[in-house]
Amino acid sequence: MSQPEKSTGLRHTRIRPGYAAEEVEPFVEAVEGDLRSPEPRLGAGEVARKTFSPVVLRHGYRMDDVDDYLDRAEHLLRLREQGG
């Protein structure tokens, strides 16, 4: 699955520490779906509390990219929750 990289700009990593792709990809897909949905199922708080397993020498996503993505998604969901 490489959908998150195409839609979110998340970069892959194998050498540097990263977050496990098998955890990041389904969560990012759920967030992307909720951001497009008129009634999201995920709240900003859930996105803020989300953690992923770190990996090294395995397929993963760069930690800084994922953290930045989650910050942006949390902000957008919070605005939506506040009616903005």
Order of alpha helices (4+ residues) and beta strands (2+ residues): alpha-beta-beta-alpha-alpha-beta-beta-alpha
